[in-house]
Amino acid sequence: MNDKPFNPLDKKNLGLSVADALLEQVAFRLQDIQKFDGAGVYAIYYAGNFPFYKRISAKNKNGKFNWPIYVGKAVPAGSRKGGYGLDEQPGNVLFKRLQEHLASIEDAENIDTKDFYCRYLVVDDIWIPLGESLLIEKFSPLWNKVLDGFGNHDPGSGRHQQQNSPWDILHPGRAWAVKLKENKKSRAKIVADVEAFFANH
């Protein structure tokens, strides 16, 4: 038994309230989300037939959506420059971020946009990073924990010295990703990492 008094204003409890509020939202097909304003957090779910994702997909069928494959955030411009972005007008940054993810999935050769769903929550600026961190801690999403690179952007002309990401190796198709240096990990090693992840979850 925990004898420590419950403090609803403890930062972890406040973060959990954000995470819980997100999980209460209706899940929409990622490709069907209509334009909206705000910053916040989101969870993306996979429910298709990609062979390495069978265990995730099984958790997300029949309207259940119990295991996100990716969790992320979209913050106002002021937050990215080192401040909290307090009182910044975020515009539609969360919608734009989800559209970027949709474009990445559309470009990938071996996964289909119709198999991806999303919950999102518009949140006051200061709670966004904490809410995202606790969701990642709670669910250990594959694309956050093992298969890095889904959220990457084109680094731009003359800045392609970084390695191609594990996500792009397993899901080739983004035109800008092929310009990057070859990843030191082989596809076989990346697949083994994915299989090891599921063995431990």
Solvent accessible surface area in square Angstrom, and as a share of the most:
residue,aa,sasa,rsa
1,M,228,1.02
2,N,120,0.62
3,D,120,0.62
4,K,153,0.65
5,P,112,0.70
6,F,153,0.64
7,N,74,0.38
8,P,79,0.50
9,L,133,0.66
10,D,56,0.29
11,K,147,0.62
12,K,102,0.43
13,N,40,0.20
14,L,44,0.22
15,G,0,0.00
16,L,66,0.33
17,S,62,0.40
18,V,15,0.09
19,A,0,0.00
20,D,74,0.38
21,A,32,0.25
22,L,0,0.00
23,L,47,0.24
24,E,140,0.63
25,Q,64,0.29
26,V,106,0.61
27,A,20,0.16
28,F,98,0.41
29,R,90,0.33
30,L,1,0.01
31,Q,80,0.36
32,D,74,0.39
33,I,14,0.07
34,Q,141,0.63
35,K,142,0.60
36,F,38,0.16
37,D,105,0.55
38,G,6,0.06
39,A,2,0.01
40,G,0,0.00
41,V,0,0.00
42,Y,1,0.00
43,A,1,0.00
44,I,0,0.00
45,Y,1,0.00
46,Y,3,0.01
47,A,20,0.15
48,G,5,0.05
49,N,130,0.67
50,F,17,0.07
51,P,79,0.50
52,F,53,0.22
53,Y,0,0.00
54,K,138,0.59
55,R,113,0.41
56,I,0,0.00
57,S,3,0.02
58,A,69,0.54
59,K,99,0.42
60,N,1,0.01
61,K,81,0.34
62,N,141,0.72
63,G,58,0.55
64,K,113,0.48
65,F,24,0.10
66,N,83,0.43
67,W,24,0.08
68,P,1,0.00
69,I,0,0.00
70,Y,25,0.09
71,V,1,0.00
72,G,3,0.03
73,K,70,0.30
74,A,9,0.07
75,V,16,0.09
76,P,1,0.00
77,A,46,0.36
78,G,14,0.14
79,S,27,0.17
80,R,157,0.57
81,K,174,0.74
82,G,74,0.71
83,G,43,0.42
84,Y,143,0.54
85,G,6,0.06
86,L,101,0.50
87,D,140,0.73
88,E,78,0.35
89,Q,166,0.74
90,P,35,0.22
91,G,38,0.37
92,N,21,0.11
93,V,30,0.17
94,L,0,0.00
95,F,27,0.11
96,K,114,0.48
97,R,44,0.16
98,L,1,0.00
99,Q,67,0.30
100,E,73,0.33
101,H,1,0.01
102,L,17,0.08
103,A,46,0.36
104,S,12,0.08
105,I,0,0.00
106,E,107,0.48
107,D,72,0.37
108,A,8,0.06
109,E,131,0.59
110,N,58,0.30
111,I,17,0.09
112,D,62,0.32
113,T,19,0.11
114,K,101,0.43
115,D,23,0.12
116,F,0,0.00
117,Y,40,0.15
118,C,0,0.00
119,R,31,0.11
120,Y,51,0.19
121,L,32,0.16
122,V,77,0.44
123,V,19,0.11
124,D,107,0.55
125,D,24,0.12
126,I,73,0.37
127,W,81,0.28
128,I,0,0.00
129,P,62,0.39
130,L,45,0.23
131,G,0,0.00
132,E,26,0.12
133,S,61,0.39
134,L,13,0.07
135,L,0,0.00
136,I,36,0.18
137,E,112,0.50
138,K,117,0.50
139,F,37,0.15
140,S,22,0.14
141,P,0,0.00
142,L,0,0.00
143,W,3,0.01
144,N,37,0.19
145,K,105,0.44
146,V,41,0.24
147,L,0,0.00
148,D,80,0.41
149,G,10,0.10
150,F,2,0.01
151,G,15,0.14
152,N,60,0.31
153,H,109,0.48
154,D,70,0.36
155,P,22,0.14
156,G,27,0.26
157,S,110,0.71
158,G,73,0.70
159,R,168,0.61
160,H,28,0.12
161,Q,138,0.61
162,Q,85,0.38
163,Q,69,0.31
164,N,25,0.13
165,S,8,0.05
166,P,22,0.14
167,W,0,0.00
168,D,6,0.03
169,I,36,0.18
170,L,0,0.00
171,H,0,0.00
172,P,51,0.32
173,G,29,0.28
174,R,3,0.01
175,A,76,0.59
176,W,39,0.14
177,A,3,0.02
178,V,113,0.65
179,K,127,0.54
180,L,16,0.08
181,K,108,0.46
182,E,156,0.70
183,N,20,0.10
184,K,182,0.77
185,K,88,0.37
186,S,66,0.42
187,R,113,0.41
188,A,76,0.59
189,K,97,0.41
190,I,3,0.01
191,V,18,0.11
192,A,47,0.36
193,D,30,0.16
194,V,0,0.00
195,E,96,0.43
196,A,50,0.39
197,F,11,0.05
198,F,18,0.08
199,A,86,0.67
200,N,120,0.62
201,H,91,0.40
